[in-house]
Amino acid sequence: MKSHSQQSYIPALKYHTLTRFYDVIVRLTTREGIFKRKLVELAAPQAGEHILDVGCGTGTLTQLFTQREPNLHIMGLDADPVQLKLARKKLAASDSKITLQQGYAQQLPLDSQTFDIVVSSLFFHHLTTHQKREALAEILRVLKPGGRLSIADWGKPSSRIQRLLFFIVQLLDGFETTRDSVKGTLPNLMKETGFADVENSRFVPTFLGTVRLFQAKKPPKQPNTTLIN
């Protein structure tokens, strides 16, 4: 039986009735074009690599990856069937190898050590601290040794004004899940989960708060050093 964390999720913009307006609202309020292109640059995809877009939503980030490098194998995963329907429509004309699947980040329906890169955009702030740990552990599992994780999400505000603006997001998405964003706890959670080389130096101020870019790696597979007598 699925746990409660896998059975429920916060829809985009909190309410299902607003999902169809998601792309327009995000584009106008978050400087989406800027921070998502920075995220693609940070992930630095190479031809032939396998990428997982966790919380892919309507597929905007997935589409940017196909524009950057057409020869990629990309899977977009989201819990919201309405978002996935919009994503399929948006990506229908793409010639890239794209698969869209419904599922939860806390229990990825995927094999271990499958992906070279996992990316996520404006998704983790929808999760409680416990759910963030679950999702990060699952991402670590499906990444190949040495694989990269790149995230763009609301993070520690870069100024007092940015903190005040972020109250709008908290009122919409809830204080329980967004409290970690204000505290800037995601990098520590990534380290605790087992990620290495965690970076958090890039950010983009927006009309709703500070979007930060996070980068980390799954440690490479350690050689077997067992001595044979």
C-alpha positions in Angstrom: 0.0 0.0 0.0 1.3 3.5 -0.9 2.1 5.8 2.0 0.3 9.1 2.4 3.2 11.0 0.9 2.9 9.1 -2.3 -0.9 9.4 -2.5 -1.1 13.2 -2.3 0.5 16.1 -3.9 0.1 19.9 -4.2 -1.1 20.8 -7.7 0.6 23.6 -9.6 -0.5 26.9 -8.1 -2.2 24.9 -5.4 -5.6 24.6 -7.1 -6.4 22.3 -10.1 -8.5 25.0 -11.6 -5.4 27.2 -12.0 -3.3 24.5 -13.7 -4.2 25.6 -17.2 -2.9 29.1 -16.4 0.4 27.8 -14.9 2.7 28.5 -17.9 1.5 32.1 -18.2 1.7 32.9 -14.5 5.1 31.3 -14.0 6.5 33.1 -17.1 5.3 36.5 -15.9 6.3 36.2 -12.3 9.4 34.1 -12.0 11.7 35.1 -14.8 11.3 31.5 -16.0 13.2 31.9 -19.2 16.3 33.1 -17.4 16.6 30.6 -14.5 15.6 27.6 -16.6 18.1 28.3 -19.2 20.7 28.7 -16.5 19.6 25.4 -15.2 20.1 23.7 -18.6 23.6 25.3 -18.8 24.4 24.0 -15.3 23.3 20.5 -16.1 25.5 20.6 -19.3 23.8 17.7 -21.1 25.9 15.7 -23.6 24.6 13.9 -26.7 23.3 10.4 -25.8 22.8 11.0 -22.1 19.8 9.9 -20.2 18.0 12.7 -18.3 15.1 12.5 -15.7 13.1 15.7 -15.2 11.4 15.2 -11.8 8.2 17.2 -11.4 8.3 18.1 -15.1 4.9 19.9 -15.0 3.9 21.1 -18.4 7.3 20.2 -20.0 8.9 23.6 -20.4 12.2 22.5 -18.9 12.1 19.2 -20.9 11.6 21.2 -24.0 14.6 23.5 -23.3 16.8 20.4 -23.0 15.7 19.1 -26.4 16.5 22.5 -27.9 19.9 22.5 -26.3 20.8 19.0 -27.4 18.3 17.0 -29.6 20.2 13.7 -29.2 19.1 13.1 -25.6 16.9 10.4 -23.9 14.6 12.4 -21.6 11.9 11.2 -19.2 9.6 13.6 -17.6 7.9 12.5 -14.4 5.0 14.2 -12.6 2.2 13.2 -10.2 -0.4 15.5 -11.8 -2.1 13.9 -14.9 -3.4 17.3 -16.0 0.1 18.7 -16.1 1.3 15.7 -18.1 -1.6 16.1 -20.6 -0.4 19.7 -21.2 3.2 18.5 -21.5 2.3 15.9 -24.1 0.6 18.6 -26.2 3.6 20.9 -25.8 6.2 18.2 -26.7 4.2 16.5 -29.5 6.2 18.1 -32.3 9.6 17.3 -30.8 11.8 14.8 -32.6 13.7 14.0 -29.5 13.4 10.8 -27.5 11.0 11.9 -24.8 9.0 9.7 -22.4 6.4 11.2 -20.0 5.3 9.1 -17.0 3.0 9.7 -14.0 4.7 9.0 -10.7 5.9 10.3 -7.4 9.5 11.5 -6.6 9.3 9.8 -3.3 8.9 6.4 -4.9 10.3 6.6 -8.4 9.0 3.8 -10.6 12.4 3.4 -12.2 15.4 1.1 -12.1 18.5 2.0 -10.2 21.6 3.6 -11.8 19.6 4.5 -15.0 20.2 8.2 -15.5 23.3 10.4 -16.2 21.4 13.6 -15.1 18.4 14.3 -12.9 16.9 17.8 -13.0 14.0 19.5 -11.3 12.5 23.0 -11.4 10.1 24.6 -8.9 9.2 21.2 -7.5 11.0 20.6 -4.2 9.2 23.5 -2.4 6.0 21.5 -2.7 7.5 18.7 -0.4 7.8 18.5 3.4 11.3 18.0 4.8 10.6 14.3 5.1 9.4 14.1 1.6 12.4 16.0 0.3 14.7 13.4 2.0 12.7 10.6 0.4 12.9 12.2 -3.1 16.6 12.9 -2.8 17.3 9.3 -1.7 15.3 8.0 -4.7 17.1 10.4 -7.1 20.5 9.2 -5.7 19.3 5.6 -6.4 18.4 6.1 -10.0 21.5 8.1 -10.9 24.5 6.4 -12.3 27.7 6.6 -10.3 29.1 10.1 -11.0 25.7 11.3 -12.2 24.7 14.9 -11.7 21.7 16.5 -10.0 20.7 20.0 -11.0 17.8 21.8 -9.2 16.2 25.3 -9.6 13.8 26.2 -6.8 12.9 28.8 -4.3 15.8 29.2 -1.9 17.1 31.4 0.9 16.1 35.0 0.0 18.9 37.2 -1.3 17.5 40.4 0.3 14.8 41.6 2.7 12.6 42.6 -0.3 13.0 39.1 -1.7 11.9 37.6 1.6 8.8 39.8 1.7 7.9 38.9 -1.9 8.2 35.2 -1.0 5.3 35.4 1.4 3.1 35.4 -1.7 4.4 31.9 -2.6 4.0 30.7 1.0 0.4 31.9 1.2 -0.3 30.0 -2.1 1.8 26.8 -1.6 1.7 26.6 2.2 4.2 27.4 5.0 5.0 23.9 6.0 6.7 22.9 2.7 8.2 26.3 1.9 9.8 26.9 5.3 12.8 24.9 4.1 13.2 27.3 1.2 13.5 30.3 3.5 16.0 28.5 5.8 18.0 27.3 2.8 18.1 23.7 4.0 18.1 21.9 0.7 21.9 21.8 0.3 22.3 20.2 3.7 19.6 17.6 2.9 21.5 16.8 -0.3 24.7 16.2 1.7 22.9 14.1 4.3 21.4 12.0 1.6 24.8 11.1 0.2 25.4 13.6 -2.6 28.9 15.1 -3.0 30.2 18.4 -4.5 27.1 20.3 -3.5 27.0 23.8 -4.9 24.6 26.7 -4.2 26.2 29.8 -5.6 23.9 30.9 -8.4 20.6 32.6 -7.9 18.0 34.7 -9.8 15.9 37.4 -8.0 12.3 37.3 -9.2 9.0 39.1 -8.5 8.1 36.3 -6.0 11.4 35.6 -4.3 14.8 34.1 -5.0 15.2 31.1 -7.3 18.5 29.3 -6.4 20.4 26.8 -8.5 21.7 23.7 -6.8 24.2 21.3 -8.2 25.5 18.0 -6.8 26.9 14.6 -7.9 26.4 11.0 -7.0 29.8 9.8 -5.8 31.6 7.5 -8.3 31.6 3.8 -7.6 34.4 3.0 -5.3 36.9 0.3 -6.4 36.9 -3.0 -4.5 39.9 -2.8 -2.2 39.4 -6.1 -0.4 42.7 -7.9 0.0 42.9 -11.6 -1.1 45.2 -13.6 1.2 
